[in-house]
Amino acid sequence: MACLGGRLGFPLPDKMGYRELLVAGVISGIVFVAGEAFTDQFVQGEAKMGAMLSLIAAPVALLVAKAMRIRMI
């Protein structure tokens, strides 16, 4: 949609490229799915925070695995 918008004369904001747009889209998608999975507002908030924190935990786990010379597939 960003490409279509650009062709129609609606450019991306300053200092935002397609890489930044991709990252924003991935994060938005994760938060959306976490929010839709639960109906209780309190649980939705916790699910969203858990999803965001898992994005931090994944690279840390990969670094630990690399430091311990665990081969990844």
Secondary structure, DSSP 8 states (H G I E B T S, - for coil): -HHHHHHTT----TT--HHHHHHHHHHHHHHHHHHHH--SHHHHHHHHHHHHHHHHHHHHHHHHHHHTT----
